[in-house]
Amino acid sequence: METENRIITIFTYLVRALLAYVYIPHGLEKLYTKINVQEYIDFKLGQDFINFYLIWEKSGYIWVIGIAQFLGGLFLLFTKTYLFGAVWLLPISIGMFCCHLFITHAQDFLIFDTLVLTMNLYLILLHFRSLTNTFFKPQKTWI
């Protein structure tokens, strides 16, 4: 049992580090650089995705996403905040996955985003019982 717990702990540290490695630089990139349209064309992401991303950039919403990714990645680095970071990043992970599923149809990005979403869900499901106890407390009445 102790060996199993060690393996889970090491794997969890690895997942946290990988997700932080994904989210921190991508969050900073959104804060400090403008879209390079040619790069997206080279990745064969399509005009729909380029327009979608340009709307985020022109509206300034890209800053919200960038800050959220950067902070979520930082939260993953620390033992006391990594669960919060995983919950924080779950909507972003789902959004990334759905963006490539419904807009770009880019298989390589879809595989990558599936891995990111799976790792994020892994971190959350480790604490499923405590999270359900927190968010779904038994109530005496329906209202």
N, C-alpha and C positions, 0 to 999 in steps of 0.2 A: 504494500500500500504506500509506503514511503517513497519507493522508487517511482511509482505512478504519479504521486503528487509532485515530485521533482521534475518529471518529464512535462507535466502540465504547466508547472511554473516556468520552466525554461521556454516552452513553446509559447506561452503567453507573453513573456518578455520579447521574444522574437517577433511575434505578431504586432505588438505595440511599437517596436522599433521600426518595422517595415511600414506600418501605417503612418507613423510620424514622418518617416522618410518620404512618403508619398505626399502627405498633406502640407507639411511646412514649406517646402520649396514651391509647390504649386500655389499655395496661398500668397507667398511673397511675390511670385511671378505676376499674379493678378493685380497686386498693389503697385508694382514698379514698372511694368512693361505694357505696351500696347500690343494688340493683336497683329501678328504677321500673317496676313491673308495668304501669302504664297506658301507659307509653312502648312497651313490647313489644307490648301489645295494639294500640296505634295503628299499629305497623309490621306488624300482622297476622302475627306470628310463631307464634301458636298456643299453646295451653296446654301441649302436650308440651315445647316449648322452654322455656317459662317454668318449668315444674317442673324440667327438667334444669338450668337456670341457678340456680334456688333451691337445689337440692341442692348445687351447687358452693359457693354463698355460705354456706349453713348449715354445711357441713362445714369451711369454711375453705380448701378447695382452690382457691378463686378467687384467693387470695393467691399460690399457686404459679404459676398461669397469668399473673397480673398481673406478678409479678417476672420471669418468663421472657420475657414480651412486652417489658417495659421494658428489660431487659438486652440482649435480642436487637436491639432498635431502636438502643440505644446502640452496640453492636458494629458495626452497619451504617454508622455515621457515620465510622469511622476506617479508613484504607486498610489498616493492618496487621491489623485484626480483622474486616473486613467478610465475608470468606469464612466465618470461624467463626460469625459472626452469621447468615449465610444457612443454614448447616447446622443451627445451633441452632434457628432458626425454622421449618425444614421440617416437623417433626412438628406444630407449632402451625398452620401453613398448611394442612396436610392435614386436621387435625382441624376447623378452621373450615369448610373446603370440605365435608367429609363431614357435619358437623352440619347444614348447610343443605340438603345433598342428601338426607339420610335422615330428618331430623327436621322441619325447618320447611317445606321445599319452597318457600321464598320466592325467587322468580326474581331479584329485584333483588339480594338478598344473595348468591345463588349466582353471579351474574355478577361481582359485586365480589370475592368470594373466589376465583373462577377467575382473575381478573386478578392478585390478590395471589400466589396459588400459582404462576402463570406467571412473574411477575417474580422470585419466589424461586428457582424452578428455573433461570431464566436466569442468575442470579448463580452458582449451583452448577455449571451445565453449562459455564460459561466455564473452569472449572478441573477439568473431568471427568478428564482424563488424570492430573493430579497427585493427585487424590483417589483414583482407582482404584489408583494406585501406592502410595498410603499405606495404604489399607484392604484391598487385595487383593494383598499381597506374595507373590511366588512362594515356595512351600515345597518342601522336598526330600521330605517324606513327607506322607501324608494325615492323620496325627495330630499 
